[in-house]
Amino acid sequence: MRPEILFPLFAPATSLSGVGPRFAALFEGLVGGPAVIDLCWHLPSGIIDRRYGPPLAEVQPGRIATLTVQVGEHRAPPNRRQPYRVFCHDDSGELELVFFHAHRDYLTKVLPTGQTRLVSGKVEVFNDRLQMTHPDHIAEPAEAERVKAVEPVYPLTAGLSLKVVSKAVHAALERLPTLPDWLDPAQRQREAWPAWDGALRQAHAPRDEADLSPLSLPRRRLAYDELLANQLAIALVRDRQQRQKGRSLKGSGHLQQRVLDSLPFALTGSQRNAVAEITADMAAPHRMLRLLQGDVGSGKTVVALLAMLAAVESGSQAALMAPTEILARQHHQTIAPLAESAGVKLTILTGRDKGKARQALLAGLAEGTTDIVVGTHALFQDDVAFRDLAMAVIDEQHRFGVHQRLTLTGKGQAVDVLVMTATPIPRTLMLTAYGDMDSSRLTERPPGRQPIETVALSLDRLPQVIAAVERALAKGAQVYWICPLVEESEHSDLAAAEARYGALAEHFGAQVGLVHGRMKAAEKDAVMERFAAGDLGVLVATTVVEVGVDVPKATVMVIEHAERFGLAQLHQLRGRVGRGAGKSTCLLLWQGPLGETARARLKILRETDDGFRIAEEDLRLRGAGELLGTRQSGLPAFRLADLALHGDLLATARDDARLILDKDPELSGERGQALRILLYLFERDAAVRYLRSG
């Protein structure tokens, strides 16, 4: 149960004065949630300084000023199309206030003739006269302190003005309770951080540009709170997993040895290390949850097979699950000859399998005559049962929901899980997203892999690129051509996949194929299979080809509008070529003018093919929110922390979380109780349930 002290913060935004259902819906879209606390997390992105207030004769046009004036004549226009004017003055000069579509009654009330008023807004010169159009504030002199201030500017959305957002945020901040401090007092003193509620109020009341920086003291404190909640939640989940009883899977190594003997190459050093780490985990009495990271083509499938063989050697079964049928078939193709050499019974199960053939497959799994199954989502179905599933390998886990992972592991008893990804994940993201997992990295390229030459060209040189494609096809090579959109949009000048396919088909005829995300899975697979079989020479595609597909004869990768893609995505796409013995090339076609970030991206890709360095650079250039498309990949979206800037705080939070749980595993002490409130504050409620007493 959420602690009562937090109830005011988790009340709906409609409980605030002036926020009705219409505004509430707009606020939810803007601030990412329906509650009062979501408004508190919506920090200012700029400031308006209203402290400048000279005599009229000294005002600098173009500046925002707060001026003390005597109100003179009101002059209403002869028709509504002309502005209403109010003439004001001080001892040194004159100022005209200009209002369009004005309501006379209102203006005579707030600007009574003969009275002194404060007016604040941008001052301009028109026809040699000083004027202010629609002042932002009109107030009495007694309110000078309130008006002559630095005003925070918030990110806005259509339908919400700065005035409405500021008022709602201010009302939300009035609800802030005084919470017990969850920070270690020595750390708080060392960092000179304010209390939590003080930090939040200060973050909403910047005095200058420096206060808007994520590195300012209040914002660093708030970022640390969020990162600590994240790391504590992960540590609790991890703790629970390690308490869950596992089973010790100890293989004899004889099947692994048969596979190693039949491989045409020796394993790389990092492959050997990964196999050793995984098999040691499997032999331990607790459940394994390990992440295997390796760049495209670094040899993850072979490592996964050796791990699955350890389960088979101990008398159990293993499953490998891939997000698409074509990827599942590719894994099966890689593993089949190796499994055969070891005398292991392997099968593949996809949505295509129907009738008697499917029944026979299912019987093999249920009776235990099948040792290893490779499959797609089809493995989740209710009628799929194993005699003894002990090991599950999940490829590209960010394409599966957590519930799907649990469904598969629920088909066995205390199933060990190995998750594979070809998306190199920066260390900081590893900690926040996969901190509940141990991790193995494959950092070397297997023997026989060709380096890929990467060239950046302007789109103006398209005819030369088409000529180069023609030469490659004449030599028997195959070509990927990647476009960023499916169809022409009136808002965009991007070359759409359909238009590019049309142009290339006109040039090269029937050897051009097209795949994009709006096609049905079966249609997509059929085109991909024709390309893999060599029936097509050019495959025009959107980024659906990013993960997996192995076509050794594809040696040219053309990426149109490369400036529109993220670094990690460009690196993934480039990894589709260079998979055979031929020399491979990646052409990055860009359209100017190039921004600084796009230029930096293209430069890094030309300099390195180290996926881990590229991932770190991508995080630095883009920030964590966009990386990997956080929404799709189940990575946590942070409201206050910026992983590119607060990496040092993340490492500290991880160490702090470990120490806290070592000292007080139930969070029952004084600081522990405060930390429970922190977990609820950042909506990590699920983690609290993992506490033995909670």
C-alpha positions as CSV (number, residue, x, y, z in Angstrom):
1,M,0.0,0.0,0.0
2,R,1.2,3.5,-0.9
3,P,2.1,5.4,2.3
4,E,-0.6,7.9,3.3
5,I,1.9,10.8,3.4
6,L,2.1,10.5,-0.5
7,F,-1.7,10.6,-1.1
8,P,-1.8,14.3,-1.9
9,L,0.9,13.8,-4.6
10,F,-0.8,10.9,-6.2
11,A,-4.2,12.7,-6.3
12,P,-5.4,13.4,-9.9
13,A,-4.4,16.7,-11.4
14,T,-8.1,17.6,-11.6
15,S,-8.0,18.0,-7.8
16,L,-5.9,21.2,-8.4
17,S,-7.7,24.6,-8.7
18,G,-8.2,25.5,-12.3
19,V,-7.5,22.1,-13.8
20,G,-10.6,20.7,-15.3
21,P,-11.0,17.4,-17.4
22,R,-9.9,19.2,-20.7
23,F,-6.7,20.6,-19.2
24,A,-6.1,17.4,-17.3
25,A,-6.0,15.4,-20.6
26,L,-3.6,17.9,-22.1
27,F,-1.4,17.9,-18.9
28,E,-1.2,14.1,-19.0
29,G,0.2,14.2,-22.5
30,L,2.6,17.0,-21.6
31,V,4.0,15.7,-18.2
32,G,3.6,12.0,-18.8
33,G,1.0,11.1,-16.1
34,P,-2.3,12.1,-14.6
35,A,-1.2,12.8,-11.0
36,V,-0.1,15.9,-9.1
37,I,3.4,14.4,-8.7
38,D,3.8,14.3,-12.6
39,L,3.4,18.1,-12.6
40,C,6.1,18.4,-9.9
41,W,8.5,16.4,-12.1
42,H,7.9,18.8,-15.0
43,L,11.0,21.1,-14.6
44,P,11.5,24.5,-16.3
45,S,13.5,24.6,-19.5
46,G,14.2,28.3,-19.5
47,I,13.7,31.6,-17.7
48,I,12.2,35.1,-18.2
49,D,14.0,37.7,-16.2
50,R,11.6,40.5,-15.3
51,R,14.0,42.3,-12.9
52,Y,15.0,45.0,-15.5
53,G,13.0,48.2,-14.7
54,P,14.7,51.5,-15.7
55,P,13.0,54.9,-16.2
56,L,11.2,55.0,-19.7
57,A,13.9,57.3,-21.2
58,E,16.6,54.6,-20.5
59,V,14.7,51.5,-21.7
60,Q,16.5,49.4,-24.3
61,P,14.1,48.3,-27.0
62,G,13.8,44.5,-27.5
63,R,14.2,43.6,-23.8
64,I,11.7,42.4,-21.4
65,A,11.1,45.1,-18.8
66,T,8.9,45.7,-15.8
67,L,8.0,49.4,-15.8
68,T,6.4,51.7,-13.3
69,V,4.0,54.1,-15.1
70,Q,1.2,56.6,-14.6
71,V,-1.9,55.6,-16.6
72,G,-3.2,58.3,-19.0
73,E,-5.7,58.3,-21.8
74,H,-7.5,55.2,-23.1
75,R,-8.1,55.5,-26.8
76,A,-10.6,53.0,-28.3
77,P,-10.4,52.4,-32.1
78,P,-13.1,53.2,-34.5
79,N,-13.4,49.5,-35.5
80,R,-12.3,46.1,-34.1
81,R,-9.5,45.6,-36.7
82,Q,-7.5,48.4,-35.2
83,P,-5.8,48.2,-31.8
84,Y,-7.0,49.7,-28.5
85,R,-4.3,52.0,-27.0
86,V,-3.5,53.1,-23.4
87,F,-1.1,56.0,-23.1
88,C,1.2,55.9,-20.0
89,H,4.2,58.0,-18.8
90,D,6.7,58.5,-16.0
91,D,8.9,61.6,-15.2
92,S,11.3,60.8,-18.1
93,G,9.1,59.7,-21.0
94,E,6.1,58.0,-22.6
95,L,4.9,54.5,-23.3
96,E,2.0,53.2,-25.4
97,L,0.3,49.9,-24.4
98,V,-1.3,48.2,-27.4
99,F,-4.2,45.6,-27.2
100,F,-5.8,43.8,-30.1
101,H,-9.4,42.5,-29.8
102,A,-9.6,44.3,-26.5
103,H,-12.4,44.4,-23.9
104,R,-12.8,48.0,-22.9
105,D,-14.5,47.3,-19.6
106,Y,-11.7,45.0,-18.5
107,L,-8.9,47.4,-19.5
108,T,-10.4,50.4,-17.8
109,K,-10.7,48.3,-14.6
110,V,-7.1,47.0,-14.6
111,L,-5.6,50.3,-15.9
112,P,-7.6,53.1,-14.2
113,T,-6.7,56.6,-15.5
114,G,-4.5,58.6,-13.1
115,Q,-3.3,55.5,-11.2
116,T,0.2,54.1,-11.0
117,R,0.7,50.5,-12.4
118,L,3.4,48.0,-13.1
119,V,3.5,46.7,-16.6
120,S,5.8,43.8,-17.7
121,G,6.5,42.6,-21.2
122,K,8.7,43.1,-24.2
123,V,9.3,46.8,-25.1
124,E,9.6,47.8,-28.8
125,V,9.8,51.0,-30.8
126,F,7.1,51.7,-33.5
127,N,6.9,55.0,-35.4
128,D,9.6,56.4,-33.0
129,R,7.3,55.7,-30.1
130,L,8.0,53.3,-27.2
131,Q,5.3,50.6,-27.0
132,M,4.4,47.3,-25.2
133,T,1.9,45.0,-26.9
134,H,-0.3,42.9,-24.6
135,P,1.8,43.1,-21.4
136,D,2.4,39.8,-19.7
137,H,1.6,41.3,-16.3
138,I,-0.4,44.4,-15.1
139,A,-0.2,44.9,-11.4
140,E,-0.3,47.4,-8.5
141,P,3.0,48.8,-7.2
142,A,2.6,46.8,-4.0
143,E,3.1,43.6,-6.0
144,A,6.5,44.7,-7.3
145,E,8.3,41.9,-5.6
146,R,6.1,39.2,-7.1
147,V,6.3,40.7,-10.7
148,K,9.9,41.9,-10.7
149,A,11.2,38.3,-10.5
150,V,12.8,35.6,-12.6
151,E,9.9,33.5,-14.1
152,P,10.4,29.9,-15.0
153,V,9.5,28.8,-18.6
154,Y,8.1,25.3,-18.9
155,P,7.9,23.0,-22.0
156,L,4.4,23.5,-23.4
157,T,2.0,21.7,-25.7
158,A,-0.8,22.9,-28.0
159,G,-3.7,24.1,-25.9
160,L,-1.7,25.0,-22.8
161,S,-0.2,28.4,-22.2
162,L,2.7,29.2,-20.0
163,K,0.4,31.0,-17.5
164,V,-1.8,27.9,-17.2
165,V,1.1,25.5,-16.8
166,S,2.9,27.7,-14.3
167,K,-0.2,28.1,-12.2
168,A,-0.8,24.3,-12.1
169,V,2.8,23.5,-11.3
170,H,2.8,26.1,-8.5
171,A,-0.4,24.6,-7.1
172,A,1.2,21.1,-7.3
173,L,4.2,22.3,-5.4
174,E,2.0,23.6,-2.5
175,R,1.0,19.9,-1.9
176,L,4.6,18.8,-1.2
177,P,4.8,17.0,2.1
178,T,8.0,17.0,4.3
179,L,9.3,13.5,3.9
180,P,11.9,11.8,6.0
181,D,15.3,11.9,4.3
182,W,16.4,8.7,2.6
183,L,19.9,9.8,1.9
184,D,23.0,8.9,3.9
185,P,23.6,12.1,6.0
186,A,27.4,12.0,5.3
187,Q,26.8,11.9,1.5
188,R,24.2,14.7,1.7
189,Q,26.7,16.9,3.6
190,R,29.6,16.1,1.2
191,E,27.5,17.0,-1.9
192,A,25.9,20.0,-0.1
193,W,22.5,18.9,-1.3
194,P,19.2,20.5,0.0
195,A,16.4,18.4,1.4
196,W,14.2,16.6,-1.1
197,D,11.3,19.1,-1.0
198,G,13.7,22.0,-0.9
199,A,15.5,20.7,-4.0
200,L,12.3,20.4,-5.9
201,R,11.2,23.9,-5.0
202,Q,14.6,25.3,-6.0
203,A,14.5,23.5,-9.3
204,H,11.2,25.2,-10.0
205,A,12.6,28.6,-9.0
206,P,15.7,29.2,-11.1
207,R,17.5,32.5,-10.6
208,D,19.7,32.3,-13.7
209,E,20.7,30.0,-16.6
210,A,23.1,28.0,-14.4
211,D,20.1,26.9,-12.2
212,L,18.6,25.2,-15.3
213,S,21.6,22.9,-15.7
214,P,21.2,19.2,-14.9
215,L,24.4,19.7,-13.0
216,S,23.0,22.3,-10.6
217,L,22.9,21.1,-6.9
218,P,19.0,20.8,-6.7
219,R,18.8,18.9,-10.0
220,R,21.7,16.6,-9.1
221,R,20.0,15.7,-5.8
222,L,16.7,14.9,-7.6
223,A,18.5,12.9,-10.3
224,Y,20.2,10.9,-7.5
225,D,16.9,10.2,-5.7
226,E,15.4,8.8,-9.0
227,L,18.5,6.7,-9.7
228,L,18.6,5.4,-6.1
229,A,15.0,4.3,-6.4
230,N,15.8,2.6,-9.7
231,Q,18.9,0.8,-8.3
232,L,17.2,-0.2,-5.1
233,A,14.3,-1.7,-7.0
234,I,16.7,-3.7,-9.2
235,A,18.7,-4.9,-6.2
236,L,15.4,-6.1,-4.6
237,V,14.3,-8.0,-7.7
238,R,17.8,-9.4,-8.0
239,D,17.8,-10.5,-4.3
240,R,14.5,-12.2,-4.8
241,Q,15.7,-14.1,-7.8
242,Q,18.7,-15.3,-6.0
243,R,16.5,-16.5,-3.1
244,Q,14.3,-18.5,-5.5
245,K,15.5,-22.0,-5.5
246,G,17.2,-23.0,-8.7
247,R,18.7,-26.3,-9.9
248,S,22.3,-27.2,-10.5
249,L,22.8,-28.1,-14.1
250,K,26.2,-29.7,-14.4
251,G,27.1,-31.2,-17.7
252,S,29.8,-33.7,-18.4
253,G,31.1,-31.6,-21.3
254,H,31.1,-34.5,-23.8
255,L,28.4,-33.0,-26.1
256,Q,30.1,-29.6,-26.0
257,Q,33.4,-31.2,-27.0
258,R,31.9,-32.9,-30.0
259,V,30.6,-29.6,-31.3
260,L,33.9,-27.8,-30.6
261,D,35.7,-30.6,-32.6
262,S,33.3,-30.2,-35.5
263,L,33.6,-26.4,-35.8
264,P,35.7,-25.2,-38.7
265,F,37.3,-22.5,-36.5
266,A,38.4,-22.1,-32.8
267,L,36.3,-20.0,-30.5
268,T,37.5,-16.5,-29.8
269,G,38.8,-15.6,-26.3
270,S,35.6,-13.8,-25.4
271,Q,33.4,-16.7,-26.6
272,R,35.4,-19.1,-24.4
273,N,35.0,-16.7,-21.4
274,A,31.2,-16.3,-22.0
275,V,30.7,-20.1,-22.2
276,A,32.7,-20.5,-18.9
277,E,30.6,-17.8,-17.1
278,I,27.3,-19.2,-18.3
279,T,28.1,-22.9,-17.5
280,A,29.3,-21.8,-14.0
281,D,26.0,-20.0,-13.5
282,M,24.0,-23.0,-14.6
283,A,26.0,-25.3,-12.2
284,A,25.2,-23.0,-9.2
285,P,22.1,-23.8,-7.1
286,H,20.3,-20.5,-7.8
287,R,18.5,-19.6,-11.0
288,M,20.5,-18.0,-13.8
289,L,19.5,-14.8,-15.5
290,R,22.4,-13.7,-17.7
291,L,22.6,-11.2,-20.6
292,L,24.9,-12.1,-23.5
293,Q,25.8,-9.0,-25.5
294,G,27.6,-9.3,-28.7
295,D,27.8,-7.2,-31.9
296,V,26.2,-8.5,-35.0
297,G,28.2,-11.6,-36.2
298,S,30.2,-12.0,-33.0
299,G,29.2,-15.6,-32.6
300,K,26.4,-15.5,-30.0
301,T,24.5,-18.5,-31.5
302,V,27.4,-20.9,-31.0
303,V,27.8,-19.7,-27.3
304,A,24.0,-20.2,-26.8
305,L,24.2,-23.8,-28.3
306,L,27.1,-24.7,-26.0
307,A,25.1,-23.4,-23.0
308,M,22.0,-25.4,-24.1
309,L,24.2,-28.5,-24.5
310,A,25.2,-28.2,-20.8
311,A,21.4,-28.6,-20.0
312,V,21.1,-31.6,-22.3
313,E,24.1,-33.2,-20.8
314,S,22.5,-33.0,-17.4
315,G,19.4,-34.8,-18.8
316,S,17.1,-31.9,-19.4
317,Q,15.8,-29.9,-22.4
318,A,16.6,-26.4,-23.8
319,A,14.7,-23.8,-25.9
320,L,15.8,-20.9,-28.0
321,M,13.2,-18.3,-28.8
322,A,13.6,-15.6,-31.6
323,P,11.3,-12.7,-32.3
324,T,10.6,-13.6,-36.0
325,E,10.2,-16.7,-38.0
326,I,13.1,-15.8,-40.4
327,L,15.4,-15.4,-37.4
328,A,14.3,-18.6,-35.8
329,R,15.0,-20.5,-39.1
330,Q,18.4,-18.8,-39.3
331,H,19.3,-19.9,-35.8
332,H,18.1,-23.4,-36.6
333,Q,20.2,-23.5,-39.8
334,T,23.3,-22.5,-37.9
335,I,22.7,-25.0,-35.0
336,A,21.4,-28.0,-37.0
337,P,24.7,-29.4,-38.4
338,L,26.5,-28.8,-35.0
339,A,23.6,-30.5,-33.1
340,E,23.8,-33.4,-35.6
341,S,27.6,-33.8,-35.0
342,A,26.9,-34.0,-31.3
343,G,24.0,-36.5,-31.8
344,V,21.5,-34.2,-30.2
345,K,17.8,-34.1,-31.4
346,L,16.9,-30.6,-32.5
347,T,13.6,-29.3,-33.9
348,I,12.0,-26.0,-34.9
349,L,8.5,-24.8,-34.0
350,T,6.9,-21.8,-35.7
351,G,3.4,-20.6,-36.5
352,R,3.7,-22.3,-39.8
353,D,3.6,-25.8,-38.3
354,K,0.1,-27.3,-38.5
355,G,-1.8,-30.6,-38.2
356,K,0.0,-33.9,-37.9
357,A,3.5,-32.4,-38.3
358,R,2.8,-30.1,-35.4
359,Q,1.4,-32.9,-33.2
360,A,4.6,-34.9,-33.8
361,L,6.8,-32.0,-32.8
362,L,4.8,-31.4,-29.6
363,A,4.9,-35.1,-28.8
364,G,8.7,-35.1,-29.1
365,L,8.9,-32.2,-26.6
366,A,6.4,-33.7,-24.2
367,E,8.1,-37.1,-24.2
368,G,11.6,-35.7,-24.0
369,T,12.9,-37.3,-27.2
370,T,13.6,-33.7,-28.5
371,D,16.5,-32.2,-26.7
372,I,16.5,-28.6,-28.1
373,V,13.7,-26.6,-29.8
374,V,14.2,-23.4,-31.7
375,G,11.0,-21.3,-32.1
376,T,9.1,-18.1,-32.3
377,H,6.1,-16.9,-30.1
378,A,4.6,-20.3,-31.0
379,L,6.6,-21.7,-28.0
380,F,4.3,-19.8,-25.7
381,Q,1.1,-21.6,-26.8
382,D,-0.8,-23.6,-24.2
383,D,-0.4,-26.9,-25.9
384,V,3.4,-26.7,-25.9
385,A,4.6,-28.8,-23.0
386,F,8.1,-30.1,-22.2
387,R,9.2,-33.2,-20.3
388,D,11.8,-31.1,-18.5
389,L,12.7,-27.6,-19.7
390,A,15.7,-26.4,-17.8
391,M,17.3,-23.7,-20.0
392,A,15.7,-20.9,-22.1
393,V,17.6,-18.7,-24.5
394,I,15.8,-15.5,-25.6
395,D,17.1,-13.6,-28.6
396,E,16.6,-9.8,-28.8
397,Q,14.6,-9.7,-25.5
398,H,13.5,-6.1,-26.0
399,R,11.1,-7.4,-28.7
400,F,9.3,-9.6,-26.1
401,G,7.3,-8.5,-23.1
402,V,8.4,-9.6,-19.7
403,H,5.2,-11.7,-19.4
404,Q,6.2,-13.6,-22.5
405,R,9.6,-14.4,-21.0
406,L,7.8,-15.6,-17.8
407,T,5.4,-17.7,-19.9
408,L,8.2,-19.6,-21.5
409,T,10.1,-20.1,-18.2
410,G,6.9,-21.2,-16.6
411,K,6.9,-24.3,-18.9
412,G,9.7,-25.8,-16.8
413,Q,10.9,-25.9,-13.2
414,A,13.4,-23.3,-12.0
415,V,14.4,-22.5,-15.7
416,D,17.8,-20.8,-16.2
417,V,17.5,-17.9,-18.7
418,L,20.1,-16.5,-21.1
419,V,19.1,-13.3,-22.9
420,M,21.0,-12.4,-26.1
421,T,21.2,-9.0,-27.8
422,A,23.1,-7.7,-30.8
423,T,22.3,-4.2,-29.7
424,P,25.4,-3.1,-27.7
425,I,24.2,-1.4,-24.6
426,P,26.2,1.3,-22.9
427,R,27.3,0.5,-19.4
428,T,25.1,3.1,-17.8
429,L,22.0,1.7,-19.5
430,M,23.1,-1.8,-18.6
431,L,22.9,-0.7,-14.9
432,T,19.5,0.9,-15.2
433,A,17.7,-1.6,-17.4
434,Y,19.5,-4.9,-17.0
435,G,21.0,-4.4,-13.5
436,D,19.1,-7.5,-12.4
437,M,21.2,-9.6,-14.8
438,D,24.8,-10.7,-14.9
439,S,26.3,-9.9,-18.2
440,S,28.8,-11.5,-20.7
441,R,30.2,-9.6,-23.6
442,L,31.6,-10.9,-26.9
443,T,34.1,-8.3,-28.0
444,E,36.0,-10.0,-30.8
445,R,35.1,-10.8,-34.4
446,P,35.2,-14.5,-35.3
447,P,37.8,-15.5,-37.8
448,G,36.9,-15.0,-41.5
449,R,34.8,-11.9,-40.8
450,Q,35.6,-9.1,-43.2
451,P,36.0,-5.4,-42.1
452,I,33.4,-3.2,-43.7
453,E,34.5,0.0,-45.6
454,T,32.2,2.9,-44.6
455,V,31.8,5.9,-46.9
456,A,29.6,9.0,-46.4
457,L,28.3,10.6,-49.6
458,S,25.9,13.5,-50.4
459,L,22.6,12.4,-51.9
460,D,23.5,14.6,-54.9
461,R,25.7,11.7,-56.0
462,L,22.9,9.3,-56.3
463,P,23.6,8.5,-60.0
464,Q,27.1,7.4,-59.1
465,V,25.7,5.2,-56.2
466,I,23.3,3.5,-58.7
467,A,26.2,2.9,-61.1
468,A,28.2,1.3,-58.2
469,V,25.3,-1.0,-57.4
470,E,25.2,-2.0,-61.0
471,R,28.8,-3.0,-60.9
472,A,28.3,-5.0,-57.7
473,L,25.4,-6.9,-59.1
474,A,27.4,-7.7,-62.3
475,K,30.0,-9.4,-60.0
476,G,27.3,-11.5,-58.3
477,A,27.0,-9.5,-55.1
478,Q,23.7,-8.6,-53.4
479,V,22.7,-5.1,-52.1
480,Y,20.6,-3.8,-49.2
481,W,19.0,-0.3,-49.8
482,I,17.5,1.2,-46.6
483,C,15.0,4.0,-46.6
484,P,13.6,5.8,-43.5
485,L,9.9,6.0,-44.4
486,V,7.3,3.7,-46.0
487,E,5.4,6.2,-48.2
488,E,5.8,9.9,-49.2
489,S,4.4,12.2,-46.6
490,E,3.4,15.7,-47.5
491,H,5.3,16.9,-44.4
492,S,8.5,15.2,-45.5
493,D,10.9,15.3,-48.3
494,L,12.3,11.8,-47.4
495,A,12.7,9.3,-50.2
496,A,10.1,6.7,-49.2
497,A,10.8,3.0,-49.6
498,E,8.0,2.6,-52.1
499,A,9.2,5.4,-54.4
500,R,12.8,4.2,-54.2
501,Y,11.7,0.6,-55.0
502,G,9.8,1.9,-58.1
503,A,12.9,3.9,-59.3
504,L,15.3,1.0,-58.8
505,A,12.9,-1.6,-60.3
506,E,12.7,0.6,-63.4
507,H,16.5,0.5,-63.6
508,F,17.2,-3.1,-62.6
509,G,13.9,-5.0,-63.3
510,A,12.6,-8.0,-61.5
511,Q,15.7,-8.5,-59.3
512,V,14.6,-5.7,-56.9
513,G,12.4,-6.7,-53.9
514,L,10.7,-4.5,-51.2
515,V,10.0,-5.1,-47.5
516,H,8.6,-2.7,-44.9
517,G,6.9,-2.8,-41.6
518,R,3.3,-2.4,-42.9
519,M,3.5,-5.7,-44.8
520,K,2.1,-8.9,-43.3
521,A,4.7,-11.1,-41.6
522,A,4.3,-13.9,-44.2
523,E,4.7,-11.5,-47.1
524,K,7.8,-10.0,-45.5
525,D,9.3,-13.5,-44.8
526,A,8.7,-14.6,-48.4
527,V,10.6,-11.6,-49.8
528,M,13.4,-12.0,-47.3
529,E,13.7,-15.7,-48.2
530,R,13.9,-14.9,-51.9
531,F,16.8,-12.4,-51.1
532,A,18.5,-15.0,-48.8
533,A,18.2,-17.6,-51.6
534,G,19.8,-15.2,-54.1
535,D,16.7,-14.8,-56.3
536,L,16.8,-11.1,-55.7
537,G,19.8,-8.9,-56.1
538,V,18.6,-5.7,-54.4
539,L,16.4,-5.5,-51.3
540,V,14.8,-2.1,-50.7
541,A,13.7,-2.0,-47.0
542,T,12.8,0.1,-44.1
543,T,14.7,-0.8,-40.8
544,V,12.8,-4.1,-40.5
545,V,16.1,-5.8,-41.7
546,E,18.0,-4.3,-38.7
547,V,18.2,-7.5,-36.7
548,G,19.4,-11.0,-37.6
549,V,19.1,-12.0,-41.2
550,D,22.2,-13.6,-42.5
551,V,22.9,-13.2,-46.3
552,P,26.6,-13.9,-46.9
553,K,26.5,-12.7,-50.6
554,A,25.1,-9.3,-49.5
555,T,28.2,-7.1,-49.6
556,V,26.8,-3.6,-50.2
557,M,24.6,-1.6,-47.8
558,V,23.2,1.7,-48.9
559,I,21.5,3.8,-46.2
560,E,19.5,6.7,-47.6
561,H,19.1,9.8,-45.4
562,A,21.7,8.4,-42.9
563,E,21.5,11.6,-41.0
564,R,17.9,10.7,-39.8
565,F,19.0,7.5,-38.0
566,G,20.6,7.0,-34.6
567,L,24.2,5.8,-34.3
568,A,23.4,2.4,-32.8
569,Q,20.8,1.8,-35.6
570,L,23.2,2.7,-38.3
571,H,25.8,0.3,-36.8
572,Q,23.2,-2.5,-36.7
573,L,22.2,-1.9,-40.3
574,R,25.8,-1.9,-41.4
575,G,26.3,-5.2,-39.6
576,R,23.9,-6.9,-42.2
577,V,26.9,-7.0,-44.7
578,G,30.4,-8.3,-44.2
579,R,29.0,-11.7,-43.2
580,G,30.7,-13.7,-46.0
581,A,34.2,-13.8,-47.6
582,G,33.7,-10.9,-50.0
583,K,34.9,-7.3,-49.3
584,S,31.9,-5.3,-48.1
585,T,30.9,-1.6,-48.3
586,C,28.4,0.6,-46.5
587,L,27.4,3.8,-48.2
588,L,25.8,6.5,-45.9
589,L,23.9,8.9,-48.1
590,W,23.1,12.2,-46.4
591,Q,21.2,15.3,-47.3
592,G,22.6,18.7,-46.2
593,P,22.7,20.9,-44.4
594,L,24.0,18.5,-41.7
595,G,23.6,19.4,-38.0
596,E,26.4,19.0,-35.6
597,T,25.0,15.7,-34.1
598,A,24.5,14.1,-37.5
599,R,28.0,15.1,-38.6
600,A,29.4,13.6,-35.4
601,R,27.5,10.4,-36.0
602,L,28.7,9.9,-39.5
603,K,32.3,10.6,-38.4
604,I,32.2,8.0,-35.6
605,L,30.8,5.3,-38.0
606,R,33.7,6.0,-40.4
607,E,36.2,5.7,-37.6
608,T,35.1,2.6,-35.8
609,D,33.1,-0.6,-36.0
610,D,33.3,-1.3,-32.2
611,G,29.7,-1.6,-31.2
612,F,30.3,-0.8,-27.6
613,R,32.2,2.5,-28.3
614,I,29.4,3.4,-30.8
615,A,26.7,2.7,-28.1
616,E,28.5,5.0,-25.6
617,E,28.8,7.8,-28.2
618,D,25.2,7.3,-29.1
619,L,24.2,7.8,-25.5
620,R,26.4,10.9,-25.3
621,L,24.9,12.4,-28.5
622,R,21.3,11.5,-28.1
623,G,20.6,11.0,-24.4
624,A,19.1,7.9,-23.0
625,G,15.5,8.6,-23.8
626,E,15.8,8.1,-27.5
627,L,18.4,5.4,-27.4
628,L,17.1,2.0,-28.5
629,G,13.7,3.6,-28.6
630,T,13.1,3.4,-24.9
631,R,9.3,2.9,-25.2
632,Q,9.8,-0.3,-27.3
633,S,12.6,-1.8,-25.4
634,G,11.2,-1.7,-21.9
635,L,14.1,0.5,-20.7
636,P,13.1,2.8,-17.9
637,A,12.3,6.3,-18.9
638,F,13.8,8.8,-16.4
639,R,12.0,12.0,-15.5
640,L,14.8,13.8,-13.7
641,A,18.0,11.8,-14.3
642,D,20.0,12.2,-17.6
643,L,22.2,9.1,-18.0
644,A,24.6,10.9,-20.3
645,L,25.3,13.6,-17.6
646,H,24.6,11.7,-14.3
647,G,26.6,8.6,-15.0
648,D,28.7,9.2,-11.8
649,L,25.5,9.3,-9.7
650,L,24.3,6.1,-11.2
651,A,27.5,4.2,-10.1
652,T,27.2,5.7,-6.6
653,A,23.4,4.8,-6.4
654,R,24.2,1.2,-7.3
655,D,26.9,0.9,-4.6
656,D,24.6,2.7,-2.1
657,A,21.7,0.3,-2.9
658,R,23.9,-2.8,-2.3
659,L,25.1,-1.4,1.0
660,I,21.6,-0.6,2.1
661,L,20.3,-4.1,1.5
662,D,23.4,-5.7,3.1
663,K,22.7,-3.8,6.3
664,D,18.9,-3.8,6.3
665,P,17.5,-6.3,3.8
666,E,13.9,-5.7,4.9
667,L,14.2,-1.9,4.9
668,S,12.8,-2.0,8.4
669,G,15.2,0.5,10.1
670,E,14.7,4.3,10.2
671,R,16.5,4.9,6.9
672,G,14.8,1.8,5.4
673,Q,11.3,3.1,6.1
674,A,12.3,6.4,4.4
675,L,13.6,4.4,1.4
676,R,10.3,2.6,1.1
677,I,8.6,6.0,0.7
678,L,11.2,6.8,-2.0
679,L,10.3,3.6,-3.9
680,Y,6.6,4.6,-3.8
681,L,7.4,8.2,-4.8
682,F,9.1,7.0,-8.0
683,E,6.5,4.3,-8.6
684,R,8.7,1.4,-8.0
685,D,5.9,-0.2,-5.9
686,A,6.5,-3.6,-7.4
687,A,9.9,-3.8,-5.8
688,V,8.4,-3.2,-2.3
689,R,6.4,-6.4,-2.6
690,Y,9.7,-8.3,-2.9
691,L,10.6,-7.4,0.7
692,R,10.1,-10.5,2.9
693,S,8.1,-8.5,5.4
694,G,6.5,-6.2,2.8
